[in-house]
Amino acid sequence: MRTTIEIRDEHRARLLDLAARRGEKGFSGLIAEAIEHFLAEHEHDREARSLALAARGSLNAEEAEALERATRAIREHWR
């Protein structure tokens, strides 16, 4: 399906450059690839949120406290 989108000049130039390096005439394929990637990532995030919400309340107080301690310890050593 044909449609019109507005993009910045510098994005167009970079897309054309990448398409040329891939041996493609235009950048429609790159846009389709980017959309697929975005939608897949969005779906993954949605599923992760659903799983996290489903787990809500599944830890008892002792398990929750242990998880919180472990998380704090990891964050202390985080770069």
C-alpha positions as CSV (number, residue, x, y, z in Angstrom):
1,M,0.0,0.0,0.0
2,R,1.3,3.4,-0.8
3,T,1.2,6.1,1.8
4,T,2.9,9.4,2.6
5,I,5.0,10.1,5.6
6,E,7.1,13.0,6.6
7,I,10.7,12.4,7.6
8,R,13.7,14.7,8.2
9,D,16.0,15.4,5.4
10,E,18.9,13.8,7.2
11,H,16.9,10.6,7.9
12,R,16.0,10.4,4.2
13,A,19.7,10.8,3.2
14,R,20.8,8.1,5.6
15,L,18.0,5.8,4.5
16,L,19.0,6.3,0.8
17,D,22.6,5.6,1.7
18,L,21.8,2.4,3.5
19,A,19.5,1.3,0.8
20,A,22.2,1.9,-1.8
21,R,24.7,-0.1,0.2
22,R,22.2,-3.0,0.2
23,G,21.7,-2.7,-3.5
24,E,18.2,-1.4,-3.2
25,K,16.8,1.5,-5.3
26,G,14.6,3.1,-2.6
27,F,14.1,2.8,1.1
28,S,10.6,1.3,1.3
29,G,12.1,-2.1,2.3
30,L,14.0,-0.4,5.1
31,I,10.9,1.3,6.3
32,A,8.9,-2.0,6.3
33,E,11.8,-3.6,8.2
34,A,11.8,-0.8,10.8
35,I,8.0,-1.1,11.2
36,E,8.2,-4.8,11.7
37,H,10.9,-4.4,14.3
38,F,9.0,-1.7,16.1
39,L,5.8,-3.7,16.2
40,A,7.6,-6.9,17.4
41,E,9.3,-4.9,20.1
42,H,6.0,-3.3,21.2
43,E,4.4,-6.8,21.3
44,H,7.3,-8.1,23.4
45,D,7.0,-5.2,25.8
46,R,3.2,-5.7,26.1
47,E,3.6,-9.4,26.8
48,A,6.4,-8.7,29.4
49,R,4.1,-6.2,31.2
50,S,1.2,-8.7,31.1
51,L,3.4,-11.4,32.7
52,A,4.7,-9.0,35.3
53,L,1.2,-7.9,36.2
54,A,0.1,-11.6,36.4
55,A,2.9,-12.3,38.8
56,R,1.8,-9.5,41.1
57,G,1.1,-10.8,44.6
58,S,2.6,-14.2,43.9
59,L,5.5,-13.8,46.3
60,N,5.0,-14.1,50.0
61,A,6.5,-11.4,52.3
62,E,9.7,-13.4,52.9
63,E,10.3,-14.0,49.2
64,A,9.5,-10.3,48.4
65,E,12.0,-9.2,51.0
66,A,14.7,-11.5,49.6
67,L,14.1,-10.3,46.1
68,E,14.3,-6.7,47.2
69,R,17.6,-7.3,49.0
70,A,19.1,-9.1,46.0
71,T,17.9,-6.2,43.7
72,R,19.6,-3.6,46.0
73,A,22.8,-5.6,46.0
74,I,22.8,-5.8,42.2
75,R,22.2,-2.0,41.9
76,E,25.0,-1.3,44.3
77,H,27.5,-2.9,41.9
78,W,25.8,-1.6,38.8
79,R,28.1,0.6,36.6
